[in-house]
Amino acid sequence: MADTTKKTPRWVFVMEPKRCIDCEACMVACSVENNVPIGHHRNWIAHQTKGSYPDVSLFFAPENCHHCTNPPCERVCPTGATYRREDGLVLIDYDRCIGCRYCIQACPYDARYFDEERGVVDKCTFCVHRLDAGQPPACVETCVGGARHFGDLNDPESEVSKLLATHQHYTLYPEAGTGPAIFYLVD
Amino acid sequence: MPTTYDPFLQGYSGSPTTIEWGLLVVIYLYTAGISAGIFAMSGLATYLGGGRYRRIARLGALLAPWPLMLGLAMLVFDLGRPLHFWLLFTTIQFTSPMSIGSWLLTLFVIVSLLYLVLWLPRPLRNLIRVPQRVGDLLAPARWQPIPSRTVRIGRGVLAAVGFPISLGVGMYTGVLLGAIPARPFWNTPMVAQLFLFSAMSTGVAFLLLVATLVGDLLDPAALEHERHLLVSVDAVLIVLEIFIIIPFFLHQTLNTWSSAASLKLILGGPFTAPFWIGVIGLGLLLPLAVEGYELFPIILKEGAIKYRRQLSLASSLLVLIGGFLLRYVFVYAGQLSHFLPVFAR
């Protein structure tokens, strides 16, 4: 883990699609760790076929909430329940959420879901409870292929900083102007 | 239950797109629009024609708050935690159309209820007693009916104040959807205009419907020039709607790939029939044709329109059905549209 005493961390994911084998262990680990209701997921694997027969390939990209720098979900929340912490985590104050589901409409990544039982919207928190205890998110810890890298972008010595400094990478839907905190390495 | 649908993302599966806002939200946007339209028409009638349209003003004032209040009940019921709806009113979030809209709707309900009281028939109005002087505030025994001077001035003031508020409510129902970049189908300012014009049109149609039914009870000829005004205004509004839908198509087609692809939802996708047959055919072109037929003698300056009960009933009902389908198509189709992934390009 990065040294958090120096300055405010900026937590990011760096995903390596070529290492993802679509085993979905991250989805199971997340559901167990966060007690995610059956029928919903806080993280998922996007499948994409590239090209067409005979020159065709399949491609797996792990994804979860992008914890945007400029989160559309926070912008549209009518009660201020969704907020952005100083270290960039976009979190939900469940006592203020009324379950209007406007944020679900506003998220370009479809990262949010409606928890019917509690009547509130929920999503990936980057495992904030583990993070605050100095542990990485459950999905990172369990990933068998090492496709999910997690760390502090404000620390130049962190694994994620080094990966991004040495690899070509992209983010999803840059045209939405969200400033996402998930980076994908180009093979 | 949310359903998933992937109309144009062949070869891609990410997080599923779900329908989160269902019929309750459709009804709420629809009834809010009707209320806004009724109030705007009533406010206009207060000022138009030097008292000639008093009956429309009164009818509108008596009807305006109710559809919206029904819709608000639907909206609260649709929340995940209905009993916590009051949290909306503990803050104003200036970047959230829903937060601004909640306050706007509250303002509208207050203004339209006060306006309703001032337009109550005199015997009913005189049952309501208000303090005449500050000193009487704590002595209800000395309260008197509202003085006629206050009623006269109050109607004018509330009509003037409420008119822009009602336009705001009509527009808000579209801004709520249009202000979301993540849903390309909605993300154009024209949705706000379309919903505003549709709100005005459905409100006027609602008035026309009630005026026609009430006219049956009274002398059928009595409401003739009122109906003439309503039919004329509604015809203009329908034309305005058509001239918003045309640029909507042009802009979406010529916009980003995601926006252009989102049009497939109504061009061959699941909402093609409701949109073209329901919204365009039954909701706009057919009532416009009926209203044009009714107004034709006037346009040609060949005398006044004849009272045709069936035609008024038909055009107003068609506009009301079309307005509902417009909300339905936009609320549902918009939720299924989304940005297309980079790599699929």
Interface residues (C-beta under 8 A of the other chain):
Chain A: H41 W44 A46 H47 Q48 T49 K50 F59 E63 P72 R75 V76 C77 P78 T79 G80 A81 R96 C97 I98 G99 C100 R101 Y102 I104 Q105 A106 C107 P108 Y109 D110 A111 Y113 F114 D115 E116 R118 G119 V120 V121 Y170 L172 Y173 E175 A176 G177
Chain B: P2 G11 Y12 S13 G14 S15 P16 T17 T18 E20 W21 D78 L79 G80 R81 H84 F85 L87 L88 T90 T91 Q93 T95 S96 P97 M98 S99 S102 L176 A179 I180 P181 A182 R183 T256 G334 Q335 H338 F339 P341 V342 F343 A344
